[in-house]
Amino acid sequence: MSSPLRTSGLLIALTHLPGPRVAIRDIVAALRDRAYALLVVLLGLPNCLPMPPPIPLVCGLVLAFVAAQMLMARATPWLPQRLLNRSIAQTDLARAVGRALPPLIRLERFSKPRLTMLGGPFALPVLGAVLLFLALGLIVAAPFIGQIPLGLAVCLVGLGLVERDGVLIIAGAVVGAVGLALSAGFAYALVSWLASFF
């Protein structure tokens, strides 16, 4: 899988990996230098639509795990062997990619390499910190709709990393700040409501 491929091309290439089932380790190996970026996009996508618990919680926990490694400036993400050995049916992978492609292709029309220093290796720890905050927001987001701004923010940051587009990364950070404010407001309201009973 060549590095110049755009996000949609990378996802389509994943659906052409051989075999009826595709191991997670094969997906990570195929992504090569884009592994962090595509993992971020894939973890953000499910949260761009209303989703029941525990999907935002699970995505948030895995994203926090990935973001912490970015924060430590690891060149490539490390995943547990048990997770790497798991596999997904090729048909399920193709179906998920098919659903993700239309919005990604629309975003790609506006995306191009800009402010590329924001997607460089020196910026990796900073982006890791940003994504860690977004992951924590996903973990405590309001059910069903509270995760949508955060999911969109995560996707924008991941897409910016893949496309070398610093403008998308900044847009993701701004949308994420709004999402975090909404999550903080929900958490405060929940704590206040519980406190009223005591």
Secondary structure, DSSP 8 states (H G I E B T S, - for coil): --TT--HHHHHHHHTTSSSSEEEHHHHHHHHGGGHHHHHHHHHHGGGGS-B-TTHHHHHHHHHHHHHHHHHTT-SS----HHHHH-EEEHHHHHHHHHHHHHHHHHHHTT---BSGGGGSGGGHHHHHHHHHHHHHHHHT--TBTTTHHHHHHHHHHHHHHHHTBHHHHHHHHHHHHHHHHHHHHHHHHHHHHHHTT-
